[in-house]
Amino acid sequence: MRCPVFAVLAIAFSATVTAMPASAQLSDILLGPKTLIDRAIEARSSSDLARDNAIVIDVNKVMADLGTIKASTQIYEQRLLITGLFAEGETYRKFEKGVRAVEGVKKLYWHVTYMTDKAKDEAIAAGRMMDWKDVLAFETKAMARLIGTAGIADVNFRVTGDPFGNLYLMGRARSREELKKAISKLGEGDGVKKVYNYALVRP
């Protein structure tokens, strides 16, 4: 009989590779095997993980159809967070319409921004925004603060950042105290403007 943990690992890895257009999946791959193993051992069923992966694949297909990878996905128990930056209004509108048509999403947290390339370049030059590589480092440092803190089960959390210095927390805390500690640790990082909490409290 196949071990359930390895079965979930296979599902998670398959969906990650299939879903490559999304920058959130790029983050997963950069974080390495720990991400896939964590997702396999967290307190969730393989069917729940499979539903999440199916939604991400559908969102990635919307991006692929539009020829863009300017958005990032994060998902937990079919609650979907989308962040991103689009310079073309028509692409932005088509992407939003496509995402909202994806089946199985219980809750959508929409944090996608429309901004011209000129405005973006000016904001980055002025230090009001980060570029993509800096956002990746920003997210990685934020997650490291959770991993390094006693009393926080980091395997149950997802952290995403955006170019404006915002962090987004998703997942599940086992208590209100754990959630408060996680939010506090995220807010301690350099350059953090705001922490959006979309995590649930459930023992």
Secondary structure, DSSP 8 states (H G I E B T S, - for coil): ---HHHHHHHHHHHHHHHTTTSHHHHHHHHH-HHHHHHHHHSS--HHHHHHHHHHHHHHHHHHHHHT---EEEEEETTEEEEEEEES-HHHHHHHHHHHHT-TT-SEEEEEEEE--HHHHHHHHHTTSS--HHHHHHHHHHHHHHHHTSTT--GGGEEEEE-TTSEEEEEEEESSHHHHHHHHHHHHTSTT--EEEE--EE--
